[in-house]
Amino acid sequence: MHYYIITGASRGLGKALAEAVLSYPDTNVLGVSRHATIEHNRYQHQPLDLSDMEALQNNITKIFPAWPDADSITLINNAGVLGEIAYVGEQTNEHYNFVFDVNLVAPSMLMNTFLSAYSSLKAPRTVLNISSGAAQRPVDGWGAYCASKAALEMLSQVAQKEQDLRGSGVRIHALAPGVVDTGMQEQIRQANGKQFSEAERFEALHKDGKLIKSEEVAQRIVTWLLKPGGESEVVLRIGSV
């Protein structure tokens, strides 16, 4: 059995990823999010708010059960938030706590626990951290989002180097999936142009039908994950933001 742990599995790309995985007969998905929206005999749900650090700390071991029959285990850190679109100096300090907790601290804790919990397994193990093109370029109004995703990409590179030095065979990647048609894009289109100079560009992407369907992106990601060996690069791009 191939086991997948997917955060943010209740909607958007996370839900599409879970459904794409479950379309294969020898898979099992453990979804991590506040609410369960998938009903399937090979889907289990762990209710958890990843912005609640105390709850995450208290429940994190539930996310990584022993799977002695595992042919492979994959963690997909998909959950993420854009946060308030506004300039640095014009936001609350709590905004940074929230965005960094969800986008960086939670996936870091999950990756750390995953590597520890399954360190003795010989089965293939993979961590896929969903990143963004915004990790590589400054976007006004998105300061916390850009910074948190950039930090996640660097942590992924460090963790992969460490696993290589240990000869563990673990694959770790950070993947920017491109402009996906999700609730985050709806939030972007509602942004005040005075706090986000690219508002018209993102509105045009939607109007011109250039947003990628989450189901299409999910299928491409799962197909890639199923390839033996996979990419050697840690940071990968499907598209840019």
Backbone torsions as a table, in degrees:
resi	resn	phi	psi	omega
1	MET	NA	137.8	177.3
2	HIS	-100.8	118.6	-175.0
3	TYR	-102.4	136.7	178.8
4	TYR	-126.3	134.3	172.5
5	ILE	-112.1	119.2	-173.6
6	ILE	-127.4	121.4	176.7
7	THR	-88.5	154.0	-177.4
8	GLY	65.6	37.5	-172.1
9	ALA	-84.3	3.9	-175.0
10	SER	-88.8	-14.6	-177.3
11	ARG	-161.8	173.1	174.3
12	GLY	57.3	-141.8	-177.4
13	LEU	-64.0	-36.7	179.9
14	GLY	-60.5	-45.3	178.0
15	LYS	-65.3	-41.5	179.0
16	ALA	-63.7	-37.5	177.5
17	LEU	-64.5	-45.7	179.9
18	ALA	-60.5	-44.3	-179.0
19	GLU	-67.7	-35.8	177.5
20	ALA	-66.3	-41.5	177.7
21	VAL	-62.2	-44.8	-176.7
22	LEU	-69.6	-12.0	177.0
23	SER	-71.7	-14.1	175.0
24	TYR	-93.9	139.5	-170.5
25	PRO	-72.3	-24.8	-173.6
26	ASP	-103.8	39.5	-176.6
27	THR	-125.5	157.3	176.3
28	ASN	-141.5	134.0	-177.8
29	VAL	-118.5	131.9	168.8
30	LEU	-107.4	110.4	-179.3
31	GLY	-92.0	139.6	-179.7
32	VAL	-123.0	111.7	176.8
33	SER	-169.8	176.3	-176.8
34	ARG	-68.1	-36.6	-175.6
35	HIS	-129.9	148.5	175.9
36	ALA	-93.6	128.7	178.3
37	THR	-125.9	5.5	-179.8
38	ILE	-116.2	131.2	173.7
39	GLU	-116.7	115.5	-177.6
40	HIS	-160.8	144.8	-176.4
41	ASN	-70.9	-12.9	176.0
42	ARG	-111.0	20.5	177.8
43	TYR	-116.4	128.1	172.4
44	GLN	-117.3	152.7	-176.2
45	HIS	-126.2	136.0	172.6
46	GLN	-114.7	104.4	179.6
47	PRO	-68.1	126.4	-177.6
48	LEU	-165.0	135.5	174.3
49	ASP	-96.7	110.4	-174.1
50	LEU	-73.3	-5.0	172.9
51	SER	-88.5	-7.4	179.6
52	ASP	-97.8	95.1	-174.1
53	MET	-64.5	-35.9	179.4
54	GLU	-65.8	-43.8	178.5
55	ALA	-64.7	-39.0	178.9
56	LEU	-63.7	-45.4	180.0
57	GLN	-61.3	-39.1	-176.8
58	ASN	-76.0	-22.2	-174.1
59	ASN	-117.4	2.9	-169.7
60	ILE	-64.4	-32.0	-179.3
61	THR	-67.9	-22.9	178.3
62	LYS	-67.4	-20.7	-176.4
63	ILE	-80.2	-17.1	-174.5
64	PHE	-125.9	69.8	179.6
65	PRO	-71.8	163.5	174.4
66	ALA	-72.4	128.3	177.9
67	TRP	-125.6	78.8	-175.7
68	PRO	-64.2	-20.5	-179.6
69	ASP	-94.0	12.7	-173.6
70	ALA	-67.9	127.2	168.4
71	ASP	-84.7	-24.5	173.0
72	SER	-166.1	156.7	175.3
73	ILE	-134.3	130.8	-177.6
74	THR	-129.5	129.7	172.6
75	LEU	-104.1	123.7	174.8
76	ILE	-113.8	105.9	175.5
77	ASN	-82.4	88.7	-175.1
78	ASN	-99.3	-32.9	-174.6
79	ALA	-57.6	134.5	178.8
80	GLY	-161.6	158.3	178.7
81	VAL	-133.6	145.4	174.6
82	LEU	-81.8	-34.5	-176.6
83	GLY	79.2	-173.7	179.4
84	GLU	-67.2	132.2	176.5
85	ILE	-87.4	105.4	-178.2
86	ALA	-166.2	160.9	-176.5
87	TYR	-76.5	150.5	174.1
88	VAL	-60.8	133.3	-175.4
89	GLY	98.3	-8.4	-180.0
90	GLU	-126.3	24.7	-179.3
91	GLN	-129.0	164.3	173.9
92	THR	-78.9	153.4	176.7
93	ASN	-66.4	-28.7	178.5
94	GLU	-61.6	-29.0	177.9
95	HIS	-56.7	-41.5	-178.2
96	TYR	-70.0	-38.9	175.3
97	ASN	-57.4	-47.8	-176.7
98	PHE	-62.1	-52.0	-175.8
99	VAL	-65.8	-44.8	-178.7
100	PHE	-69.4	-34.2	177.1
101	ASP	-61.4	-47.7	-176.4
102	VAL	-74.6	-43.5	-172.0
103	ASN	-85.1	-24.1	-174.5
104	LEU	-127.4	-53.1	-174.3
105	VAL	-65.8	-49.1	-179.2
106	ALA	-60.9	-51.5	179.0
107	PRO	-63.5	-30.5	176.7
108	SER	-65.2	-44.4	178.0
109	MET	-63.8	-40.6	-179.9
110	LEU	-67.0	-42.5	178.1
111	MET	-64.7	-43.2	178.7
112	ASN	-59.4	-45.6	-179.0
113	THR	-69.9	-39.0	176.6
114	PHE	-57.5	-49.6	-177.8
115	LEU	-64.1	-35.5	178.6
116	SER	-73.2	-47.1	-174.6
117	ALA	-63.7	-34.3	-174.4
118	TYR	-113.2	22.8	-176.4
119	SER	-64.2	-27.5	-176.8
120	SER	-91.0	-5.6	-178.7
121	LEU	-75.0	147.2	175.3
122	LYS	-96.9	-14.9	179.5
123	ALA	-64.6	151.1	177.0
124	PRO	-56.9	135.3	179.2
125	ARG	-128.7	135.6	-176.3
126	THR	-135.8	139.2	169.7
127	VAL	-117.6	124.8	176.0
128	LEU	-119.1	112.7	177.6
129	ASN	-97.5	118.8	179.7
130	ILE	-77.0	118.8	-176.9
131	SER	-109.7	-148.9	-177.9
132	SER	-160.9	151.8	172.1
133	GLY	-60.3	-22.4	179.0
134	ALA	-68.8	-11.9	175.1
135	ALA	-69.7	-18.7	-173.6
136	GLN	-108.6	-4.4	179.7
137	ARG	-148.6	149.2	179.8
138	PRO	-76.7	130.6	176.3
139	VAL	-121.7	118.0	-177.0
140	ASP	-63.0	137.7	-177.5
141	GLY	89.6	-11.9	-177.2
142	TRP	-113.9	29.2	-170.3
143	GLY	-52.3	-52.6	-177.4
144	ALA	-65.6	-39.1	-179.9
145	TYR	-64.5	-50.4	179.8
146	CYS	-57.5	-47.5	-176.0
147	ALA	-66.5	-41.1	-178.3
148	SER	-67.7	-38.5	179.2
149	LYS	-71.6	-35.5	176.4
150	ALA	-63.7	-41.6	178.4
151	ALA	-64.8	-38.3	179.2
152	LEU	-64.8	-38.6	177.9
153	GLU	-64.5	-42.9	179.1
154	MET	-66.2	-40.9	177.6
155	LEU	-61.1	-39.0	178.1
156	SER	-60.9	-41.8	-179.8
157	GLN	-67.2	-41.3	178.0
158	VAL	-63.7	-46.5	-178.4
159	ALA	-62.2	-39.5	178.4
160	GLN	-65.6	-41.1	177.6
161	LYS	-59.5	-42.6	179.9
162	GLU	-63.9	-42.6	179.4
163	GLN	-66.2	-36.4	176.4
164	ASP	-64.0	-42.4	179.9
165	LEU	-65.0	-31.5	177.8
166	ARG	-84.5	-13.3	-179.4
167	GLY	67.7	34.1	-174.7
168	SER	-78.3	-22.7	-176.2
169	GLY	81.8	0.7	179.8
170	VAL	-70.9	136.8	175.5
171	ARG	-101.1	130.6	176.2
172	ILE	-129.0	128.2	-179.5
173	HIS	-137.5	152.6	168.1
174	ALA	-118.3	123.3	-172.8
175	LEU	-120.8	125.6	171.8
176	ALA	-93.2	115.1	-171.9
177	PRO	-84.2	-1.1	-178.3
178	GLY	90.0	-168.2	-177.9
179	VAL	-86.1	97.8	-175.1
180	VAL	-97.5	140.8	-177.1
181	ASP	-78.1	86.2	-178.4
182	THR	-130.3	-178.3	178.4
183	GLY	-61.2	-27.7	178.1
184	MET	-63.8	-37.4	177.6
185	GLN	-65.7	-35.4	176.5
186	GLU	-62.5	-41.9	178.1
187	GLN	-62.6	-41.7	-179.4
188	ILE	-61.5	-40.1	-177.6
189	ARG	-70.2	-15.6	178.5
190	GLN	-93.4	1.7	-174.5
191	ALA	-69.4	148.9	174.2
192	ASN	-73.3	124.1	-179.0
193	GLY	-58.4	-24.4	178.7
194	LYS	-73.5	-17.9	178.8
195	GLN	-108.0	1.4	-175.4
196	PHE	-158.8	101.2	-172.3
197	SER	-70.8	-14.4	-177.6
198	GLU	-99.1	16.2	-176.6
199	ALA	-56.6	-44.3	-178.1
200	GLU	-65.6	-37.0	179.2
201	ARG	-62.8	-44.0	-178.5
202	PHE	-72.2	-31.0	174.7
203	GLU	-65.2	-39.0	179.3
204	ALA	-67.3	-35.8	177.6
205	LEU	-59.1	-41.3	178.6
206	HIS	-70.4	-46.7	-177.5
207	LYS	-62.4	-37.0	-176.8
208	ASP	-89.1	5.5	177.4
209	GLY	68.4	32.5	-177.2
210	LYS	-98.2	1.6	174.0
211	LEU	-78.3	140.5	-177.7
212	ILE	-89.1	134.1	178.7
213	LYS	-63.9	138.4	-178.0
214	SER	-60.4	-35.1	179.7
215	GLU	-64.2	-37.9	179.3
216	GLU	-67.4	-45.1	179.2
217	VAL	-63.9	-43.5	-179.0
218	ALA	-59.4	-44.0	-179.1
219	GLN	-64.3	-38.2	178.4
220	ARG	-65.2	-40.5	-179.6
221	ILE	-66.4	-45.8	-178.4
222	VAL	-66.1	-39.8	176.9
223	THR	-60.1	-42.5	178.1
224	TRP	-65.6	-41.8	179.9
225	LEU	-61.2	-33.0	-177.0
226	LEU	-77.5	-11.0	179.0
227	LYS	-73.4	131.5	177.9
228	PRO	-67.1	138.0	178.6
229	GLY	87.3	-60.4	177.4
230	GLY	70.9	-171.5	-179.1
231	GLU	-71.0	148.3	175.9
232	SER	-86.4	-25.4	179.2
233	GLU	-71.4	142.3	178.8
234	VAL	-80.3	-47.2	-178.4
235	VAL	-94.8	121.8	-174.9
236	LEU	-123.7	155.6	-179.7
237	ARG	-131.5	129.2	167.0
238	ILE	-88.2	-39.5	178.9
239	GLY	-157.3	-172.1	-179.8
240	SER	-119.6	162.1	-179.9
241	VAL	-103.5	NA	NA
